[in-house]
Amino acid sequence: MKGTKALLDMLEKRGVDTIFGYPGGSVIPIYDELLDSPIRHVLVRHEQCAAHMADGYARAKNMPGVCLATSGPGTTNLVTGIATAYADSVPMIALTGQVAAGSLGLGAFQEVDAYSLLMPITKHSYRVLDVDRLPHAVSEAWDICRMGRKGPVHIDLPVDQMSSDIDESTIDAVYGVKPLCEDLSGINEAVKWIRESSRPVILVGGGAMDASEEVMKLARLLGAPVETTLMGVGAVPSSYEMNMGPLGLHGRMSALAATTNADLVISIGSRFSDRTYSAHDRMSGQKARVIHIDVDPTEFGKHGHPSVNLQGDAAKAVSRLICALGSDVPRISGWREEALAFKKRCCCRAEDDGKISPRSVMAELNRVIDKDTIVTTDVGQNQMWAMHYLKIERPRQFITSGTFGTMGFGLPSAIGAKAALPEKDVLTITGDGGLQMVIQELSTSVEEDIPVTVVLLNNGKLGMVRQMQKHYRGERYSGVDLGDKADFVAIAKGFGADGVRIDKAEELADAVKAAKDSDRTTLIEVKIDPEADILPMLPADPRVPIVKGYCAFRRKLV
């Protein structure tokens, strides 16, 4: 058996049904083998988007996505997408072609040291210098990308080795990977802290996405307010009464108030990043404590409070904590009501000045987004408006680039999610800046028959950068004007998609419904107010003031 067939057979046996890729000289043997494989190949228009599609596939389906690129520039084009997956702990297998093993280091055509290049942004990197080591690489890579803190794994495939023969019996070999350490010895101390707390808050991050049921059991048991990070959106239903909303840079004032007044944060799968837990939204009391549950011990201790650290799988750790607490949990006198009052007072509203406000756009989207709709976003103001206002009811319904903040993520991740779950409606919310980085993937969506709905919030600006210049640089705008000459509806139609432009926010829901019913890729352009900001804005630097915006906490823009 050729190495190429062995590779595809091993992936197929592990449930891989789709590979996102772009061919080139060093991977032609793999592409030839794909003709006889049941694995579907989705031909992207740029290799970065192959990684983003594999990322969206993985997040939607909760199994590793696979991307493939040729050597040299094909590999380097994958870097941003792989780094995005690494930053957000997304399981992925990144396959790269390579020059023949005997040509390595000689400056051959399209040679790059992919092994070293991708090492810092993957959990592990393999180079198959002997085809007999291929089963070992694939088996270990599959386990490593899924175990503990998930993430991408890279396999570099020299073309001569992939064209060589391999013993067919070896491809069924299973190579065990030592499981990560677990330490839940602090459970009893955590229970003691919970019982001593009068104002606990539960903070839910992306690491809790597979522990939603356990998180909700704990939340109801304690009656404590719950808040999420950007990556944790969906782990707690938006409709849950005690959900204070997202915490952090552009989070809700209700979440900010709950945290700053808390005496204990029970963090489940959150990293306490600078975008979530800064000087502006940290607990203010001298007796503030943290119970931190995370599979990755390197995330412990970033918050600066006394803490009990529980290392392990979130679902298991929370279940153990609930069991140790028992049914006799003291009710928190007055705290529940105070938290609900925070939420009631936080009624951010936009002024009606005849322009389409992003909040009204999100309100219209909430009319047509159900539990079976997957929403992906790009990065920037569009992402934060979606996080802030959309009603997301289940895990893996909201897919976005968090830690790396990769513009251009929205459209390709939507295509990947749709490829993973074709029975679901998939909608992406993007801006004109991010979309223009990847707009060619409309062709992929059309030609590969992977229909998605694209809601384009077009303000003609790089909105998030402009917003920072507006509030922190005295309205000195530099490098943020994208202009208004691009006809996105015409461009969409040029790729074979449908395109429509709406003039009123109330037209959006019907446009989205029509797009979903058509089962065709459709771009819906919404010209939004270019002066609209996503507020509040809580910078990580304590010397920089909070911009709170229109909110019942403050009656005017501050």
C-alpha positions as CSV (number, residue, x, y, z in Angstrom):
1,M,0.0,0.0,0.0
2,K,1.2,3.5,-0.8
3,G,1.7,5.9,2.0
4,T,-0.9,8.2,0.4
5,K,-3.6,5.5,0.7
6,A,-2.5,4.5,4.2
7,L,-2.9,8.2,5.3
8,L,-6.4,8.5,3.9
9,D,-7.4,5.1,5.2
10,M,-6.2,5.9,8.7
11,L,-8.1,9.2,8.7
12,E,-11.3,7.6,7.3
13,K,-11.2,4.9,10.1
14,R,-11.1,7.8,12.6
15,G,-14.3,9.3,11.2
16,V,-12.8,12.0,9.0
17,D,-15.3,12.6,6.2
18,T,-14.0,16.0,4.9
19,I,-10.6,17.5,4.1
20,F,-10.2,21.2,3.3
21,G,-7.3,21.9,1.1
22,Y,-5.5,23.3,-2.0
23,P,-3.2,21.2,-4.2
24,G,0.4,21.7,-5.3
25,G,3.4,19.7,-6.5
26,S,4.3,18.0,-3.2
27,V,0.8,16.8,-2.4
28,I,-0.3,15.7,-5.9
29,P,0.1,12.0,-4.9
30,I,-2.4,12.6,-2.0
31,Y,-4.8,14.3,-4.4
32,D,-4.6,11.4,-6.8
33,E,-5.5,9.0,-4.0
34,L,-8.4,11.2,-2.9
35,L,-10.1,10.3,-6.2
36,D,-10.6,6.8,-4.8
37,S,-11.4,7.8,-1.2
38,P,-14.8,8.4,0.3
39,I,-13.4,11.4,2.1
40,R,-14.7,14.6,0.6
41,H,-12.2,17.2,-0.5
42,V,-13.3,20.9,-0.3
43,L,-11.2,23.0,-2.7
44,V,-10.6,26.4,-1.0
45,R,-9.4,29.5,-2.7
46,H,-6.7,30.3,-0.2
47,E,-4.9,28.0,2.2
48,Q,-5.5,30.2,5.2
49,C,-9.2,29.5,4.7
50,A,-8.6,25.8,4.6
51,A,-7.4,26.0,8.2
52,H,-10.4,28.3,9.1
53,M,-12.8,25.9,7.6
54,A,-11.3,22.9,9.4
55,D,-11.5,25.1,12.6
56,G,-15.2,25.8,12.0
57,Y,-15.8,22.1,11.2
58,A,-14.1,21.1,14.5
59,R,-16.0,23.5,16.7
60,A,-19.4,22.7,15.2
61,K,-19.0,18.9,15.2
62,N,-16.7,18.5,18.2
63,M,-14.2,16.4,16.4
64,P,-10.9,17.3,14.7
65,G,-11.0,19.1,11.4
66,V,-8.4,18.3,8.8
67,C,-6.7,20.8,6.4
68,L,-4.1,20.1,3.7
69,A,-1.7,22.3,1.8
70,T,1.4,21.9,-0.4
71,S,4.9,22.7,0.7
72,G,6.4,26.2,0.8
73,P,3.8,29.0,0.3
74,G,1.0,26.6,0.8
75,T,2.3,25.8,4.2
76,T,3.0,29.4,5.2
77,N,-0.5,30.4,4.1
78,L,-1.9,27.9,6.7
79,V,0.0,29.6,9.6
80,T,-2.6,32.2,10.5
81,G,-5.5,29.6,10.5
82,I,-3.5,27.1,12.6
83,A,-2.5,29.8,15.1
84,T,-6.1,30.8,15.4
85,A,-7.1,27.2,16.3
86,Y,-4.1,26.9,18.7
87,A,-5.1,30.1,20.5
88,D,-8.7,28.9,20.9
89,S,-7.9,25.3,21.7
90,V,-9.5,23.7,18.6
91,P,-8.6,20.2,17.6
92,M,-7.2,20.0,14.1
93,I,-4.9,17.9,12.0
94,A,-2.8,20.1,9.6
95,L,-1.2,18.1,6.8
96,T,1.5,19.8,4.8
97,G,3.4,18.5,1.7
98,Q,7.2,18.6,1.8
99,V,10.0,18.1,-0.7
100,A,11.6,14.7,-0.9
101,A,13.4,13.7,2.3
102,G,16.8,13.6,0.5
103,S,16.3,17.2,-0.6
104,L,15.7,18.7,2.8
105,G,18.0,21.5,3.6
106,L,19.2,22.0,0.0
107,G,16.9,24.9,-0.9
108,A,14.7,22.8,-3.2
109,F,11.8,24.4,-5.0
110,Q,9.0,25.4,-2.5
111,E,11.0,24.0,0.5
112,V,10.3,25.5,3.9
113,D,11.1,24.1,7.4
114,A,7.4,23.5,8.2
115,Y,8.3,21.3,11.2
116,S,10.1,24.2,13.0
117,L,7.8,26.8,11.6
118,L,4.6,25.3,13.0
119,M,6.0,23.9,16.3
120,P,5.2,27.1,18.4
121,I,1.6,27.1,17.2
122,T,0.7,23.4,17.5
123,K,0.5,21.0,20.3
124,H,3.0,18.8,18.5
125,S,4.6,18.6,15.1
126,Y,5.7,15.5,13.1
127,R,7.9,15.0,10.1
128,V,7.5,11.6,8.4
129,L,11.1,10.9,7.2
130,D,10.3,7.2,7.0
131,V,6.9,6.1,5.6
132,D,6.8,3.3,8.2
133,R,6.5,6.0,10.9
134,L,3.3,7.3,9.3
135,P,0.9,5.2,11.4
136,H,2.6,6.3,14.5
137,A,2.4,10.0,13.5
138,V,-1.3,9.8,12.6
139,S,-2.4,7.8,15.6
140,E,-0.6,10.0,18.1
141,A,-1.6,13.2,16.3
142,W,-5.3,12.1,16.5
143,D,-5.0,11.5,20.2
144,I,-2.9,14.5,21.1
145,C,-5.2,17.0,19.3
146,R,-8.2,15.8,21.3
147,M,-6.8,15.1,24.8
148,G,-6.5,17.6,27.6
149,R,-6.5,21.1,26.3
150,K,-7.4,20.6,22.6
151,G,-5.4,22.0,19.8
152,P,-3.9,21.5,16.3
153,V,-1.2,19.0,15.5
154,H,0.9,19.2,12.4
155,I,2.2,16.3,10.2
156,D,4.8,17.2,7.5
157,L,4.7,14.7,4.6
158,P,7.8,14.4,2.3
159,V,6.6,13.6,-1.2
160,D,8.9,10.6,-1.7
161,Q,7.9,8.9,1.5
162,M,4.2,9.3,0.8
163,S,4.8,7.7,-2.6
164,S,6.6,4.8,-1.0
165,D,5.1,1.4,0.0
166,I,4.1,0.7,3.6
167,D,3.2,-2.6,5.2
168,E,-0.6,-2.6,5.1
169,S,-0.9,-4.4,8.4
170,T,0.8,-1.5,10.3
171,I,-1.9,1.1,9.6
172,D,-4.2,-0.5,12.2
173,A,-1.6,-0.1,14.9
174,V,-2.7,2.1,17.9
175,Y,0.0,4.1,19.7
176,G,-1.0,5.1,23.2
177,V,-0.4,8.6,24.4
178,K,0.1,9.1,28.1
179,P,-2.9,11.0,29.6
180,L,-2.5,14.4,31.1
181,C,-2.2,14.8,34.8
182,E,-5.3,15.5,36.9
183,D,-5.4,17.1,40.4
184,L,-8.7,17.5,42.1
185,S,-7.3,17.3,45.6
186,G,-8.5,20.8,46.4
187,I,-12.2,19.9,46.2
188,N,-12.8,20.0,49.9
189,E,-11.1,23.4,50.2
190,A,-13.2,24.6,47.3
191,V,-16.4,23.5,49.1
192,K,-15.3,25.3,52.2
193,W,-14.8,28.5,50.3
194,I,-18.2,28.2,48.6
195,R,-19.8,27.8,52.0
196,E,-18.0,30.8,53.3
197,S,-18.9,33.0,50.4
198,S,-21.9,35.4,50.4
199,R,-21.5,36.7,46.9
200,P,-20.2,34.0,44.5
201,V,-20.1,34.4,40.7
202,I,-19.6,31.6,38.2
203,L,-17.4,32.5,35.2
204,V,-17.7,30.2,32.2
205,G,-15.1,30.0,29.5
206,G,-14.6,28.1,26.3
207,G,-13.1,25.2,28.3
208,A,-16.6,24.5,29.7
209,M,-18.2,24.0,26.3
210,D,-18.5,20.3,26.9
211,A,-19.6,20.7,30.5
212,S,-22.7,22.9,30.0
213,E,-25.0,20.4,31.8
214,E,-22.8,20.3,34.8
215,V,-22.3,24.1,34.9
216,M,-26.1,24.6,34.9
217,K,-26.5,22.1,37.7
218,L,-23.9,24.0,39.8
219,A,-25.5,27.4,38.9
220,R,-29.0,26.2,40.0
221,L,-27.6,24.6,43.1
222,L,-25.9,27.8,44.3
223,G,-28.4,30.3,42.9
224,A,-25.4,32.3,41.9
225,P,-25.1,34.7,38.9
226,V,-23.3,33.3,35.9
227,E,-21.3,35.2,33.3
228,T,-19.3,34.0,30.3
229,T,-16.2,34.9,28.3
230,L,-16.4,35.5,24.6
231,M,-15.4,31.8,24.0
232,G,-17.9,30.6,26.6
233,V,-21.0,32.1,24.9
234,G,-23.5,29.3,24.5
235,A,-22.3,27.1,27.4
236,V,-25.0,28.9,29.5
237,P,-28.3,29.7,27.7
238,S,-28.9,33.4,27.1
239,S,-32.5,32.8,28.4
240,Y,-31.3,31.6,31.8
241,E,-32.5,34.2,34.3
242,M,-29.2,34.4,36.2
243,N,-27.0,34.8,33.0
244,M,-25.5,38.2,33.5
245,G,-24.0,38.1,30.0
246,P,-20.4,38.3,28.8
247,L,-17.7,39.8,30.9
248,G,-14.7,41.8,29.7
249,L,-13.6,44.4,27.3
250,H,-17.0,44.8,25.5
251,G,-19.1,42.8,27.9
252,R,-22.3,43.7,29.7
253,M,-22.4,46.2,32.6
254,S,-24.4,43.6,34.5
255,A,-21.5,41.2,34.4
256,L,-19.1,43.9,35.4
257,A,-21.2,44.9,38.4
258,A,-21.7,41.2,39.5
259,T,-17.9,40.6,39.3
260,T,-16.7,43.8,41.0
261,N,-19.2,43.1,43.9
262,A,-18.4,39.4,44.2
263,D,-16.2,37.8,46.9
264,L,-15.7,34.5,45.0
265,V,-15.3,33.7,41.3
266,I,-15.8,30.0,40.4
267,S,-14.0,29.9,37.0
268,I,-14.7,27.0,34.8
269,G,-12.6,26.7,31.7
270,S,-11.6,30.4,31.6
271,R,-8.1,31.8,31.2
272,F,-8.5,35.1,33.0
273,S,-7.2,36.8,29.9
274,D,-6.6,40.5,29.7
275,R,-9.7,40.8,27.5
276,T,-11.9,39.2,30.2
277,Y,-10.4,40.1,33.6
278,S,-8.7,43.4,33.8
279,A,-8.1,46.1,36.4
280,H,-11.6,47.5,35.5
281,D,-13.6,44.4,36.1
282,R,-11.8,42.4,38.8
283,M,-13.2,41.6,42.2
284,S,-12.6,44.7,44.4
285,G,-12.9,43.2,47.9
286,Q,-9.8,42.4,50.1
287,K,-11.2,38.9,50.7
288,A,-11.7,38.0,47.1
289,R,-11.0,34.4,46.2
290,V,-11.0,32.2,43.0
291,I,-11.8,28.6,42.5
292,H,-10.2,27.8,39.2
293,I,-11.1,24.7,37.2
294,D,-9.0,24.1,34.1
295,V,-7.4,21.3,32.2
296,D,-4.3,23.3,31.6
297,P,-2.3,24.2,34.8
298,T,-0.4,26.9,33.0
299,E,-3.5,29.0,33.2
300,F,-3.6,29.1,37.0
301,G,-2.6,32.1,39.0
302,K,-3.1,34.9,36.3
303,H,-5.8,36.7,38.3
304,G,-3.7,37.7,41.3
305,H,-6.2,36.4,44.0
306,P,-5.9,33.5,46.5
307,S,-7.1,30.5,44.7
308,V,-7.9,26.8,44.8
309,N,-6.9,25.2,41.5
310,L,-8.6,22.1,40.2
311,Q,-6.8,20.6,37.2
312,G,-8.9,18.3,35.1
313,D,-11.7,17.9,32.7
314,A,-14.4,20.5,33.4
315,A,-17.4,18.2,33.4
316,K,-15.7,15.8,35.8
317,A,-14.4,18.5,38.1
318,V,-17.7,20.3,38.3
319,S,-19.5,17.0,38.9
320,R,-17.1,16.2,41.8
321,L,-17.6,19.6,43.2
322,I,-21.4,19.2,43.1
323,C,-21.2,15.8,44.8
324,A,-18.9,17.2,47.5
325,L,-21.3,20.1,48.2
326,G,-24.3,17.8,48.7
327,S,-27.8,19.0,48.8
328,D,-27.5,21.2,51.9
329,V,-26.1,24.3,50.3
330,P,-26.8,27.5,52.2
331,R,-28.8,30.0,50.2
332,I,-27.1,33.3,49.5
333,S,-29.2,35.9,51.2
334,G,-29.9,38.9,49.0
335,W,-27.2,38.3,46.5
336,R,-29.5,36.7,43.9
337,E,-31.8,39.6,44.0
338,E,-29.0,42.1,43.8
339,A,-27.6,40.4,40.7
340,L,-31.0,40.4,39.1
341,A,-31.2,44.1,39.8
342,F,-27.8,44.6,38.1
343,K,-29.3,42.8,35.0
344,K,-32.5,44.8,35.0
345,R,-30.6,48.1,35.2
346,C,-28.3,47.2,32.3
347,C,-30.6,48.0,29.4
348,C,-28.2,49.5,26.9
349,R,-30.1,51.2,24.1
350,A,-29.3,52.9,20.9
351,E,-30.7,56.3,19.8
352,D,-33.1,56.2,16.9
353,D,-31.7,58.8,14.5
354,G,-32.9,57.3,11.2
355,K,-29.7,55.2,10.7
356,I,-29.5,51.4,11.0
357,S,-28.1,50.6,14.4
358,P,-26.2,47.4,14.9
359,R,-28.3,46.6,18.0
360,S,-31.5,46.7,15.8
361,V,-29.7,44.4,13.4
362,M,-29.1,41.9,16.2
363,A,-32.7,42.2,17.4
364,E,-33.9,41.2,13.9
365,L,-31.5,38.3,13.7
366,N,-32.8,37.0,17.1
367,R,-36.2,36.7,15.4
368,V,-34.8,34.1,12.9
369,I,-32.0,32.4,14.9
370,D,-33.3,29.2,16.5
371,K,-31.4,26.4,18.4
372,D,-30.6,24.7,15.1
373,T,-28.9,27.7,13.6
374,I,-25.1,28.0,13.9
375,V,-23.7,31.5,14.0
376,T,-20.1,32.4,13.2
377,T,-18.6,35.8,13.3
378,D,-15.7,37.7,11.9
379,V,-13.5,39.8,14.2
380,G,-14.1,43.4,15.2
381,Q,-17.2,45.4,16.1
382,N,-19.5,42.9,14.3
383,Q,-18.2,40.2,16.6
384,M,-18.7,42.2,19.8
385,W,-22.2,43.3,18.8
386,A,-23.1,39.6,18.1
387,M,-21.6,38.5,21.5
388,H,-23.4,41.3,23.3
389,Y,-26.9,41.0,21.8
390,L,-27.5,37.7,20.2
391,K,-29.6,35.1,22.0
392,I,-27.5,31.9,22.0
393,E,-29.0,28.9,23.7
394,R,-26.7,26.0,23.3
395,P,-23.0,25.0,23.2
396,R,-21.2,25.2,19.8
397,Q,-23.9,27.4,18.4
398,F,-21.7,30.5,18.5
399,I,-18.3,30.2,16.7
400,T,-15.8,33.0,16.7
401,S,-12.1,33.7,16.8
402,G,-11.3,34.8,20.4
403,T,-7.7,34.8,21.6
404,F,-6.1,35.4,18.2
405,G,-8.7,37.8,16.9
406,T,-8.3,36.8,13.3
407,M,-10.0,39.0,10.7
408,G,-11.4,36.9,7.9
409,F,-12.5,34.1,10.2
410,G,-16.2,34.5,9.7
411,L,-17.0,33.3,6.2
412,P,-14.6,30.3,6.0
413,S,-15.5,29.1,9.5
414,A,-19.2,29.2,8.5
415,I,-18.4,27.0,5.4
416,G,-16.6,24.6,7.6
417,A,-19.4,24.4,10.1
418,K,-21.9,23.8,7.3
419,A,-19.8,21.1,5.9
420,A,-19.7,19.4,9.3
421,L,-23.4,19.7,9.9
422,P,-25.2,20.1,6.6
423,E,-28.6,19.7,8.2
424,K,-28.1,23.0,10.2
425,D,-28.6,26.5,9.0
426,V,-25.3,28.4,9.2
427,L,-25.1,32.2,9.3
428,T,-22.1,34.4,9.5
429,I,-21.9,38.0,10.7
430,T,-19.1,39.9,9.2
431,G,-17.8,43.4,8.5
432,D,-16.6,44.9,5.3
433,G,-13.0,44.8,6.5
434,G,-12.9,41.1,7.4
435,L,-15.0,40.0,4.5
436,Q,-12.6,41.6,2.0
437,M,-9.8,39.4,3.3
438,V,-11.6,36.2,2.3
439,I,-14.4,37.2,-0.1
440,Q,-13.1,34.7,-2.6
441,E,-14.4,31.9,-0.5
442,L,-17.9,32.8,-1.7
443,S,-16.8,30.8,-4.8
444,T,-15.9,27.8,-2.6
445,S,-19.3,28.0,-0.9
446,V,-21.1,28.1,-4.3
447,E,-19.0,25.6,-6.3
448,E,-18.8,23.1,-3.4
449,D,-22.5,23.4,-2.7
450,I,-22.0,24.4,0.9
451,P,-24.6,27.2,1.3
452,V,-24.3,29.8,4.0
453,T,-25.9,33.1,4.8
454,V,-23.6,36.1,5.0
455,V,-24.9,39.1,7.0
456,L,-22.5,42.0,6.1
457,L,-22.5,45.0,8.5
458,N,-21.0,47.6,6.1
459,N,-19.8,50.9,7.6
460,G,-17.0,51.6,5.2
461,K,-14.5,51.5,8.1
462,L,-12.2,49.4,10.1
463,G,-14.7,50.0,12.9
464,M,-12.9,48.6,15.9
465,V,-9.7,50.5,15.3
466,R,-11.6,53.6,14.4
467,Q,-13.5,53.3,17.7
468,M,-10.3,53.2,19.7
469,Q,-8.9,56.2,17.8
470,K,-12.2,58.0,18.4
471,H,-12.2,57.6,22.2
472,Y,-8.5,57.3,23.0
473,R,-6.7,59.3,20.3
474,G,-8.9,62.4,20.1
475,E,-10.6,61.4,16.9
476,R,-7.4,61.3,15.0
477,Y,-8.3,58.7,12.4
478,S,-5.5,57.0,10.5
479,G,-5.7,54.0,8.2
480,V,-9.3,53.1,8.9
481,D,-11.4,54.4,5.9
482,L,-12.2,51.5,3.5
483,G,-14.4,53.7,1.3
484,D,-17.8,53.0,-0.2
485,K,-17.0,52.0,-3.8
486,A,-17.2,48.2,-3.4
487,D,-20.5,46.7,-4.6
488,F,-20.7,43.6,-2.4
489,V,-24.0,42.5,-3.8
490,A,-22.6,42.5,-7.3
491,I,-19.4,40.7,-6.2
492,A,-21.5,38.0,-4.5
493,K,-23.6,37.6,-7.7
494,G,-20.3,37.5,-9.7
495,F,-19.3,34.4,-7.7
496,G,-22.7,32.8,-8.4
497,A,-24.2,33.5,-5.0
498,D,-27.3,35.6,-4.3
499,G,-27.0,39.1,-3.0
500,V,-29.4,41.6,-1.6
501,R,-29.1,45.0,0.1
502,I,-31.6,46.1,2.7
503,D,-32.4,49.7,3.6
504,K,-34.2,49.1,6.9
505,A,-33.4,46.9,9.9
506,E,-36.9,45.4,9.9
507,E,-36.2,44.0,6.4
508,L,-33.4,41.8,7.7
509,A,-35.4,39.0,9.3
510,D,-37.4,38.3,6.1
511,A,-34.2,38.5,4.0
512,V,-32.4,35.9,6.2
513,K,-35.5,33.7,6.2
514,A,-35.6,33.9,2.4
515,A,-31.9,33.0,2.2
516,K,-32.3,30.0,4.4
517,D,-35.3,28.8,2.5
518,S,-33.5,29.2,-0.8
519,D,-30.7,26.8,0.2
520,R,-28.3,29.1,-1.7
521,T,-25.3,31.1,-0.5
522,T,-26.7,34.6,0.0
523,L,-25.0,37.8,1.0
524,I,-27.2,40.3,2.8
525,E,-25.6,43.8,3.0
526,V,-26.7,46.1,5.7
527,K,-25.4,49.7,5.6
528,I,-25.0,50.5,9.3
529,D,-24.3,53.8,11.0
530,P,-20.5,54.4,10.7
531,E,-20.5,56.3,14.0
532,A,-22.0,53.4,15.9
533,D,-19.7,52.0,18.7
534,I,-19.8,48.8,20.6
535,L,-19.9,49.9,24.2
536,P,-19.0,49.5,27.0
537,M,-15.3,49.5,26.4
538,L,-13.1,48.4,29.3
539,P,-9.4,48.6,28.3
540,A,-6.9,46.4,30.0
541,D,-4.7,49.4,31.0
542,P,-6.0,50.7,34.3
543,R,-4.8,54.2,33.4
544,V,-7.3,54.3,30.5
545,P,-10.9,55.2,31.4
546,I,-13.9,53.0,30.7
547,V,-16.2,54.1,28.0
548,K,-19.6,53.0,29.2
549,G,-22.0,54.3,26.6
550,Y,-25.8,54.6,26.7
551,C,-26.9,52.4,29.6
552,A,-29.2,52.7,32.5
553,F,-26.2,52.6,34.8
554,R,-25.3,56.1,33.3
555,R,-27.9,58.2,31.6
556,K,-25.6,59.8,29.1
557,L,-22.5,58.9,27.1
558,V,-19.5,59.1,29.3
